[in-house]
């Protein structure tokens, strides 16, 4: 299964490499000394991986293996546009999408942008024509020039690379979660379940996450009310207090990706392979659908190159207990 169906990898077009943003000095800590916006996740042991055999073989969701973790803290939500704007204001950080001048936008999102101009479409991503390389698309302009985040302050920031996420986490006195931490926290204490709320996607007909409804990639019925991102707290939190761990936006993790890593991972606090070409992404996005990208399950994995950006990639942070 091609990861580009989830979020295409850079380069979308030939261009210069991004320049790192300027570092900030703000700690991002509350009066208690702990980073803001985080909830405690207790120490424990869990079965990591897909017990249902539903994953794509190339993603390496098996074998299911026991993992133990020390207590840590996790952002209750994905980082929002408002939070990222504060970071940019205080540090002068320039994102990779801004430096490249181009980022990936889903074709229906681009079409819904009142200011859309087809001249801004540099190309369509090979093999996945629903992804458009759009000039001027970045975190401030998710669908390209003419769009903005003024009415989406509480939505997850998108068009951020792994490098951008790392820079934000450092500024905020946090870090990116390991893949094991992400899955453990996303499960919310439910052992061996398909989703953070149980095994049924829509219990009693209720949507529990922001994913695609309809026929991908041409017709989204928007049954849940969201063509693209939803507010970061739009759905009920799981047992540990984390919201939207399925769908909405992909979330970067600290680890390098290895499809065979589960076969050799240590049993305590695995950190991922020592080297790699792509970083792990977790959680799925508003584009996931059972017909082509069944990666909104809590065990699902994906990955992308660290410099890649798209309109469905965001992140949340972790921290010390």
BELNOR-V635213 format. One record per residue. RES is the residue in three letters. D_CENTER is the distance of its C-alpha to the mean C-alpha in Angstrom with 2 decimals. Layout:
res: <RES:RES>
d_center: <D_CENTER:D_CENTER>
This chain:
res: <UNK:UNK:UNK:UNK:UNK:UNK:UNK:UNK:UNK:UNK:UNK:UNK:UNK:UNK:UNK:UNK:UNK:UNK:UNK:UNK:UNK:UNK:UNK:UNK:UNK:UNK:UNK:UNK:UNK:UNK:UNK:UNK:UNK:UNK:UNK:UNK:UNK:UNK:UNK:UNK:UNK:UNK:UNK:UNK:UNK:UNK:UNK:UNK:UNK:UNK:UNK:UNK:UNK:UNK:UNK:UNK:UNK:UNK:UNK:UNK:UNK:UNK:UNK:UNK:UNK:UNK:UNK:UNK:UNK:UNK:UNK:UNK:UNK:UNK:UNK:UNK:UNK:UNK:UNK:UNK:UNK:UNK:UNK:UNK:UNK:UNK:UNK:UNK:UNK:UNK:UNK:UNK:UNK:UNK:UNK:UNK:UNK:UNK:UNK:UNK:UNK:UNK:UNK:UNK:UNK:UNK:UNK:UNK:UNK:UNK:UNK:UNK:UNK:UNK:UNK:UNK:UNK:UNK:UNK:UNK:UNK:UNK:UNK:UNK:UNK:UNK:UNK:UNK:UNK:UNK:UNK:UNK:UNK:UNK:UNK:UNK:UNK:UNK:UNK:UNK:UNK:UNK:UNK:UNK:UNK:UNK:UNK:UNK:UNK:UNK:UNK:UNK:UNK:UNK:UNK:UNK:UNK:UNK:UNK:UNK:UNK:UNK:UNK:UNK:UNK:UNK:UNK:UNK:UNK:UNK:UNK:UNK:UNK:UNK:UNK:UNK:UNK:UNK:UNK:UNK:UNK:UNK:UNK:UNK:UNK:UNK:UNK:UNK:UNK:UNK:UNK:UNK:UNK:UNK:UNK:UNK:UNK:UNK:UNK:UNK:UNK:UNK:UNK:UNK:UNK:UNK:UNK:UNK:UNK:UNK:UNK:UNK:UNK:UNK:UNK:UNK:UNK:UNK:UNK:UNK:UNK:UNK:UNK:UNK:UNK:UNK:UNK:UNK:UNK:UNK:UNK:UNK:UNK:UNK:UNK:UNK:UNK:UNK:UNK:UNK:UNK:UNK:UNK:UNK:UNK:UNK:UNK:UNK:UNK:UNK:UNK:UNK:UNK:UNK:UNK:UNK:UNK:UNK:UNK:UNK:UNK:UNK:UNK:UNK:UNK:UNK:UNK:UNK:UNK:UNK:UNK:UNK:UNK:UNK:UNK:UNK:UNK:UNK:UNK:UNK:UNK:UNK:UNK:UNK:UNK:UNK:UNK:UNK:UNK:UNK:UNK:UNK:UNK:UNK:UNK:UNK:UNK:UNK:UNK:UNK:UNK:UNK:UNK:UNK:UNK:UNK:UNK:UNK:UNK:UNK:UNK:UNK:UNK:UNK:UNK:UNK:UNK:UNK:UNK:UNK:UNK>
d_center: <18.35:17.07:13.41:14.12:14.21:10.44:9.95:13.10:13.93:15.94:18.82:18.95:22.38:24.62:24.32:24.64:22.22:20.34:22.16:20.75:20.82:23.44:22.80:23.37:25.37:24.11:23.33:21.14:23.10:24.85:28.59:28.16:26.80:23.40:20.19:19.55:17.36:17.01:18.47:20.41:19.43:22.71:23.70:24.19:24.09:22.11:22.08:18.89:18.26:19.18:22.64:22.96:22.92:20.50:18.08:18.57:20.94:19.28:16.10:18.38:17.55:21.19:23.47:22.61:23.58:24.31:22.34:23.54:21.77:23.32:22.39:19.59:17.77:14.22:12.90:13.77:11.02:7.97:9.86:11.89:13.75:16.83:15.70:14.49:17.79:19.76:18.37:19.28:22.62:23.58:22.64:22.98:19.77:19.37:16.02:16.05:15.76:18.74:20.67:20.31:21.04:19.03:15.52:14.38:14.95:15.40:19.16:19.68:17.64:19.83:22.88:22.26:22.30:25.91:26.09:24.90:27.21:27.28:28.61:25.19:23.84:24.39:23.77:21.97:19.82:22.22:21.94:19.29:21.24:18.87:16.85:18.89:19.05:19.89:21.90:20.95:17.39:15.37:13.64:17.06:17.73:14.75:17.26:19.59:22.80:24.13:20.87:19.73:17.74:21.00:20.58:16.84:17.06:15.39:12.46:9.03:9.58:8.41:10.18:9.42:9.99:9.81:13.29:12.57:10.22:13.13:15.62:14.34:14.23:17.72:19.05:18.01:19.68:16.63:14.62:11.35:11.71:13.16:11.92:14.97:14.37:10.95:12.73:15.83:14.48:12.52:15.88:17.58:20.84:21.22:22.45:22.02:20.48:18.37:16.19:15.84:18.87:20.98:21.67:22.19:19.52:21.58:24.12:27.16:25.54:22.89:19.31:17.06:13.65:12.61:12.93:15.54:19.16:22.01:22.57:19.79:19.68:22.71:22.99:20.54:22.78:20.35:21.76:19.11:19.81:16.61:16.55:13.22:11.27:12.99:13.83:11.65:14.69:15.72:16.00:18.00:16.68:17.13:19.99:18.59:17.64:13.83:12.75:10.24:9.00:9.49:8.55:7.91:4.42:2.13:2.06:5.21:8.38:11.88:13.47:14.86:14.50:17.79:18.57:21.64:20.41:20.88:24.54:25.15:22.75:24.70:25.10:24.27:21.12:19.92:18.27:17.52:19.80:21.65:20.93:18.88:17.70:13.99:11.32:9.48:5.96:5.97:6.33:6.90:7.12:10.35:11.83:12.08:15.77:18.13:20.17:17.89:14.40:14.90:11.56:10.91:13.42:12.78:14.13:12.24:10.93:9.86:10.03:10.70:13.14:12.47:13.82:11.93:10.53:10.07:10.14:7.02:4.55:4.16:4.80:7.71:10.91:13.67:17.36:20.82:22.56>
